[in-house]
């Protein structure tokens, strides 16, 4: 099968089912076998976590790229265009590359479905196969792969990584992963494989215990933030990032700059440094302090407390659950802006009452909005049921216009969902429209 255009190929991807009755990976493995097993070609770093996994994935990829490697990166979701999910050496794959690779994948799917009528390949499995095939055909030295949801049952868990990374564990996607930190941690521990080293961020005790037990059972060494390595520093309001000192058994690196705001980004960046160092040691490559410094400094990441305007100061963030929202709110309020206005759009399947409580605790002016073009978006009624009594629910354009009129000298924070952040970013920065 061949697609006439890039748009046709992306429409095919988005037309695939999102779910099927089972959560196994037999169908994906059959597809990968038909494609020549791209999951078995090259080296991988596998990254999971409730929040921060995208930032960590991005930072690891930039560090290894600065170290001279040919680096693939697979993340989700995209902000502007689908290609962003699959990057090679810091650049999204070309439209033509995606069109040609998807032709191969669609041909393989059609062959499998002829042999097994009724076979279902899910959309994220197609995304995963596309990323793995792109990295294999580009012959990258390493691909840094971000888990979609969870770990054990995620489509990306078909790879054998050189390093398994768990950024953090918090409550999210409870309908899929379970309603306790323990169940979520067990699911995320599923990326830990036999004799593979593990790097974790700061974990709550129950999660730390599960990761340590899983790593020990699999014979892999575990490096934990605060025990095996550390990072200490502060936010840098001037650069809208963090500056910190890092230390582990391989020695300290001082005055590192990471262009993402929030004290928690020191932890994310430290996890990335340790994971990159472990990969380098395992691969017998030299990775200098200067290469780490250069890679981190270039690791910008859209919609993660990203300032998209200086005057007025407009910041967007994809904090979409209580943990992510709480970290972002703490980072912004600590800047002590003269006036803070928050425009929040949250999905209805999130912990709405808790997230509204967090917003209320900031004592900022809050305007609620419905996340555009998303069937999961919280409605005016949903906000009311969750406890909203005082804040207006406006279209985000109306909310932003109101905020700009009333807040000339402070910060306007737009937060609550990556889908909202994406819509705002595309329109305000006049970026390409999403696929």
N, C-alpha and C positions, 0 to 999 in steps of 0.2 A: 504494500500500500504506500502511496505517496501523497503528501499533502501539498496543495497548490501554494499555500501561503503559511506564514508563521501564525496568523490569526486562526486559520483553520486547524492547525495543530494544537493550539492552546484551547480552542473550543472543544476539540476531541477530549482533551484531558479533563476539562471542567464538566464534560458530559458523562464521565464515568460515575458509577454509584459510589456514594460515600461510605456505605455500610453493607455488610452481608451477615448472614446468620451466625457465622463462626468468627472468632478472632485469631485464628491461626495464620500461618504464613505459607501454607503448602502451595497456594495459587501463585504467590509472588515467587517462590523458589522455582516453580515450574517455568514461569516467565523468564527469570534470570538464567535458567539452564538453556532455554531456547535462544537467549541472547549471548551465550558463550560464557556465562558465569563472570560478569564484570565485578561481582562482589568478592571474587577471589583474586583479583588482579590489583596489585599495589598495596600500599599501607594506609591504615586508617587511625584516626583518633575519634572516639565516640563520646559525645557530650549529652548529658541529661541534667534535669533540675526543674523545679517548679517555676522559678524565676531566675533570670540571669544567664540561662544556658545559651541564648543567642549572643549576648555580649562576650561570654567566655569563648564560644566557638569562633567568633570573629577575631578576638584578640589572639588566640592560639594560631589561627591561620595567618594573621599579619606578622606575628613573631617568626614563624617558620619561613614565611616568604622573605622577610628581611634576612633570614639566615641562608638565603640562596637556593631554597628549594622551589620546585614547581608544585604549586599548592592548589588543591580543589577545596571548595567549601559548599556545604549543603545546609540551608537553613529554611525556616518557615515562620510566619507567612511572609509573602512579599509585601512591600510597601507601595511601589509604583507599578512595576511590571513583573510578570511571572519569572523572567530570566534571572532576577535578583536572587532567586532561591538556589541557583546553581552557578557558582562563580569559579573562575580559574585565574589564579594570580591577581586576585582583587577585582576582576572585571566579570560582569555577567556574561554567560555564553551568548554568542551571536544569534540573532533571529534565524539565520540560515542553518546554523548548527542544530538548533532546536528542531527546526522543520525536518531536517534529514534524519535526525535520531528518532524523532517521534514516528517517522515513516517505518523505521525498522521495528519499533516497539509495537505499533499498531498491526503490522504484518504478523509478528510473533503472537500477539493476542488472538488475532483471527484464526491462526493455525491451531492454537490451543482450544479455542471454542468450537472449532469444527470437530476436533477429536473428542471433546467433552462438552456436549451441548448443555447450556445452563451455567457454565463456569463463569464466575464473577471475579473481575479484577477491580479493586477499589481505586479511587482517585489518588489517594496518597501512595498507594503501591506503585502506580504509574509514575508519580513524581519521584519516588525513590529509585525506581528502575532507570528513569531518565538521568538522574544525577549520577548514579553508579556507572552507567554506560558512557556518559560524557567524560567522566574522570578516567575511565579505562581507555577510551579511544584517544584522549589527550595525553595518556601515559604520564599522569601526574606522579610526583614522588610520594605525596601523602594527600589524603583527603580528610578534612575535618568535618564530621557528620553530626549535625544536631538532631536529636530525637524529636519526633513530632509530639507525641503524648506518652508519658509513662516511661517505658523501657523494655521490660520483658516481652510484651506483646506488640511493641511498635514495629512498623514495617522496616525501619532502619536496622533492626536487630538481627539482620542476616549477615552482618560483617564480623570479622574477627579483628578487633582493634589491637594496636600496639599499646594504647593507654585508654582506660575507661575513666571518665570524668563525671562526677556528680556535684553540680554547683551548689544546690541546696534542696531542701525538702520542706514543702508547706502544703496547705490544703488547697486543692484546685482539681477540677475535673472529677469530683467525687463520684459522679454517676458512672464513670468508667473505671476509676482507680480505687474506689472505696472511700468510706467516710472517715478514716482515721489516718494519722501520720504514719502509723505502723504499716497499714496496707499500702499506702502510697510509696513508702520507703522500700518495701519488699518488691513492688513493681519496678521501681527505678533501679534497684540492685540487680535486676535481670540483665543489665548490659555488662556486668562483671563476668569475665570468661576465665577459663583455665590458664593459670600462669601469666595473667595479664596484670600489670601494675595498675593501681587505682589512685586517683587524686580526688579529694573531696574538699568542698568549701566548709564553712562553719555549719555544722548540722545540729539539730536538736538531739538530745541524748538518745531517744529511741531510734532515730534514724542512724546516728553514729554507730550504735551497737549493731544494728542490722548490717550496715556496710562492712564493718570490721569482721563480723562473723562470716559474711559471704566471701570477702577477700581471702580470709584465712582458709576457708573450705576449698577455695579454688587455687590456693597456693600463690596468690598474687600479693606483692608488697603494697601496703596502703600508706599514702601520705595525706595527712589531714591538716587543714588550716588550723593554726594555733598550737599545733603539736610538732609537725615535721617542717612546717614553713609558716611564715607570717608576713604581714604587710601592715605598716603603720604610717598614717599621714593625715591629710586634711583635704577638704574641698578647696578648689581654687576658683573663686567667683570671677576672676579676671578672664581666665581661659575657659570657664564653664566646664571644668573637669576636676581631676584630683591629682595631687602630687604626693608620692609616698616612698618610703624606704622598704625594700624587700629583703628577706633573709631566709636561707635554707641551708642544708648541709653542704651545698656546693659553693656557699659564700654569699655575702650581701651585695645588693645593688642599690645604690642610694639615688634619691631625687629622680625617681621615675615619674613621667607624665603620662596620664591616661585621659583622653579627651571625652570622658563621660562623667557627668555630674552625679554626686551622691556618695556618701561614705561607704555604702555597700559595694560601690564599684572598686574600691581598694581591695576588697575581698575577691571580687570577680577577676580583677587583673592579676592578683597574686596566684589564684588558682590557674590562670592561663600561663603565667610564667613557669610555675612548677610543672604543669603538664607538658609544656614545650621542652623544658629541661629533661624531663623523664623520657620523652620521645627521642630527644637527641642522644641521650645516653644509650637507650635501647637500640638505636640505629647506628651507633658509633660515628656520629657526626659532631663536628665542633659547632657550638652555638655560643657566641661571645656575648658579654654583657652589653656591648654597644649595639649588637643586632637585636637583642631583646628590647633595649631602650628605643631603638628606631621603630621596631614593629609596633610596640605599644603606642607610641606617639602618633602613629598613622591609623590606629584602629578606631576611626569614627564609625558610628552606628546610628542610622536614622531612627527617629521616633523613640529614642531612649533619653528622656530629658534633653531633647534637642532644641536649642534656641534657633528658631527660624526667622526671627526678626529682632533687631536691637532696639529700634525706636519706632513703635513701642516694643517692649520686651514680650515676645510671645514664645512660649515653651510648649512643646508637645511631648507626650509620653504614652506608651502603650500599657501602663500599669492596669491590669485587668482582673486582679483578684485582691483579696485583703492584704496579702503579703507584699505584692508588687506596688499596690496603691500606697500602703503605709510607708514603704521605703521612699517612694517618690515624694510624697507629701512632706516627710521629714527633711529630705534634701532641700526642697524649695523653701519651706518655712524657715530653715536655718539660715537662709540668705538675708532674712530680716528686711524684706522689701517694704517700701513705704505703704504699699497697697497691694494686696493679692486678690485676684479674681480667678476662680476656678470654674471652668466649663467642663462638666463631667457627663460622659455618655457611656452607659454600662450595659452589658448584655444581660438579658433577663434570667439566664441560667447561672448567674454568678451569685455570690452571697450579698445580695442587695442591702439588707438591713445593716450588716456590719460595715459595708463600704460607705453607706450614707452616714453612719455614726462616725467613721473616720473623717469624712469631709466636714461634718459638723464640728468636730473637735479642733479644726484648724482656725475656727472663728473668721474665716475668709468669706468674701462674698461668693456664693455658689449659684451657678446657673446650670440647670440640668438640660440635657438634650437627648433625643432619640438617635442612636447610631444609624447613619443612613444606609439604605439598601442592604439591610441585614434582617432576616426573619427572626433572629434570636434577640433582637434589640429590646431592651426594657421600654415599655410604654409609659405614658402618663399614669395610667391605672396601676401598673406594676410599681412605679415609684411611690405612689400613694399607699399601696398596700404594705410597702416596705418601711413606711414611716415618714414619707415626705409630706410636710404640711405647709411649709413656708416658701420653698424655692420654686420659681417658675420653670416650666418645661418648654423650651423654645427650640426651633430649628437652629442648627449650630451657626448658620450665617447671622440669624437674628441675635443669638446669644453673643457672638463675637462683636457685632455692631454695638450692642448695649455695653459690653465690656470696654470697648475702645472709647466710647463716649464718656464713661464714668471713671476710667482708670488710665490716666495719661502718663503717670510717672512710676507705676509699679510693675508688677509681673502678671501676665495673663497665662494661666496654665490650662491646657486642654488635655484631658486625661480620661481613662476609663476603659478604653478598648483600642487595640491596634487598628481596627477597622475605622474607627473615628479618626485616629491620628493619621492614617493613610489618606483618608478623604481630605482632611484639612491640609496636609502637607502638599498633596498634588495640586490643589487649587491655589494655595497661597504662594507656592514656589513655582507655579506654572509648569509643573513637570508633565511628563507623558501620562496619558490616562491609563488606568489599569486595564489589564486584559480580562 
